[in-house]
Amino acid sequence: MTLKLYAHPFSSYCQKVLIALYENDTPFDYRRLEVGDEQAIAELEALWPIKRFPVLVDGERTIVEASIIIEHLGLEHPGPVRLVPEDARAALQVRMMDRFFDNYVSTPQQRIVFDSIRPAEHRDSYGVAEARAMLDRAYGWLDGSMAGRRWAAGDDFSLADCAAGPALFYADWTHPIGEGFAHVRAYRKRLLERPSFARAVNEARPYRPLFPLGAPDRD
Ligand SMILES: N[C@@H](CCC(=O)N[C@@H](CS)C(=O)NCC(=O)O)C(=O)O
């Protein structure tokens, strides 16, 4: 049964799942949600009225939420790279770091970007300042955590690194990771060198003009 992924190459949560698929060379049909493709968007809405992506269709099942999709792939379509460890305690550490990147890096990053595309009279400068403060706290905590660590949860590339790649990629564009956070900067660089993430970043290159804050000329 072929997997079908509803996704957009420039979306951070879609890249998170693409990294997992590319890590294991898992075959899938890529249903691209291009801007203006009403048919693809209607299919997405029929599957998931919340209208957030990625969404994975596996036979009769529709799976939503990037982390859950990656967990599903590990259970139903495992490959040589295990992204969630079999050991329950090690898996908990991976899931904790995955939550950290979604909740405290991606969420404030998106809050800043979405604010920038609101009509001027609906902008929320207080909310944006809170989001920037959260990103600084997140960078600080992560810097200590990554000292002496190669990947987010230790020696092995995991679900948490799938989350970290796009989260730190766009967070740095949105609220630059200062030189004081050397371990975070080095980790972001390592992530960019990982072939699965490098491929996702390359596939998204043509969409950079869409970045509302203006994409920097790097990465
Ligand atoms: N919690 C969801 C978040 C998904 C999400 O926010 N996706 C964004 C793209 S990165 C989206 O669907 N944006 C469409 C919109 O905001 O209308 C997950 O982990 O998959």
Ligand as a Chemical Component Dictionary entry (heavy atoms), coordinates in Angstrom:
data_LIG
# 
_chem_comp.id                   LIG 
_chem_comp.type                 NON-POLYMER 
_chem_comp.pdbx_formal_charge   0 
_chem_comp.three_letter_code    LIG 
# 
loop_
_chem_comp_atom.comp_id 
_chem_comp_atom.atom_id 
_chem_comp_atom.alt_atom_id 
_chem_comp_atom.type_symbol 
_chem_comp_atom.charge 
_chem_comp_atom.model_Cartn_x 
_chem_comp_atom.model_Cartn_y 
_chem_comp_atom.model_Cartn_z 
_chem_comp_atom.pdbx_ordinal 
LIG N1  N1  N 0 0.895  20.513 15.293 1  
LIG C1  C1  C 0 0.962  20.361 13.848 2  
LIG C2  C2  C 0 1.355  21.687 13.264 3  
LIG C3  C3  C 0 1.207  21.709 11.770 4  
LIG C4  C4  C 0 1.309  23.117 11.190 5  
LIG O1  O1  O 0 1.248  24.122 11.894 6  
LIG N2  N2  N 0 1.453  23.175 9.880  7  
LIG C5  C5  C 0 1.488  24.441 9.177  8  
LIG C6  C6  C 0 2.549  24.403 8.120  9  
LIG S1  S1  S 0 4.178  24.357 8.851  10 
LIG C7  C7  C 0 0.160  24.653 8.501  11 
LIG O2  O2  O 0 -0.590 23.725 8.330  12 
LIG N3  N3  N 0 -0.128 25.880 8.118  13 
LIG C8  C8  C 0 -1.327 26.183 7.378  14 
LIG C9  C9  C 0 -2.103 27.303 7.982  15 
LIG O3  O3  O 0 -1.642 27.841 8.998  16 
LIG O4  O4  O 0 -3.156 27.599 7.448  17 
LIG C10 C10 C 0 1.977  19.251 13.515 18 
LIG O5  O5  O 0 2.826  18.939 14.347 19 
LIG O6  O6  O 0 1.886  18.658 12.420 20 
# 
loop_
_chem_comp_bond.comp_id 
_chem_comp_bond.atom_id_1 
_chem_comp_bond.atom_id_2 
_chem_comp_bond.value_order 
_chem_comp_bond.pdbx_ordinal 
LIG N1  C1  SING 1  
LIG C1  C2  SING 2  
LIG C1  C10 SING 3  
LIG C2  C3  SING 4  
LIG C3  C4  SING 5  
LIG C4  O1  DOUB 6  
LIG C4  N2  SING 7  
LIG N2  C5  SING 8  
LIG C5  C6  SING 9  
LIG C5  C7  SING 10 
LIG C6  S1  SING 11 
LIG C7  O2  DOUB 12 
LIG C7  N3  SING 13 
LIG N3  C8  SING 14 
LIG C8  C9  SING 15 
LIG C9  O3  DOUB 16 
LIG C9  O4  SING 17 
LIG C10 O5  DOUB 18 
LIG C10 O6  SING 19 
# 
